[in-house]
């Protein structure tokens, strides 16, 4: 009798598992519905691994439009604890936008949240892919199709690049 009940419920269990798997995979695909070159993902991985060692190391993977900002970044002394990629968007063939949740040693100073949402980019500059920490560091020649309004922070504690005096 038990064997008959198991045999009858097995197709139902398999159907539930198949539907659940379908929706989980569909959710992952809609999160990143873009094909990302391996070189771009490698830059993100290399940068994040270096950031765990500290900003002096991670800065070697980054492009800055301003040396003052680069030196301020290095002087921050921050280290990555953890991160999650929430969304990847292809802006153009030379620029990818990453919406991420990041947790660093300094996150508690800036946010009450465990992770803070950041907008970072990977751009191809002079034939090489670079990690770009913020929209202000994207060279104008690779900004085609970039809607800057999508990557604006709403936090009142964040200072806009244009407001930095040096």
QUIKA-V177535 format. One record per helix or strand of 3 or more residues. SS is the DSSP state (hx for helix, st for strand). FROM is the first residue (numbers start at 1). LEN is the number of residues. Records with the same first field share a line. If there is no record, write none. Layout:
SS: FROM-LEN ; FROM-LEN
This chain:
hx: 2-30 ; 38-16 ; 55-7 ; 67-9 ; 107-4 ; 135-3 ; 140-3 ; 148-4 ; 161-3
st: 80-13 ; 95-10 ; 116-10 ; 128-5
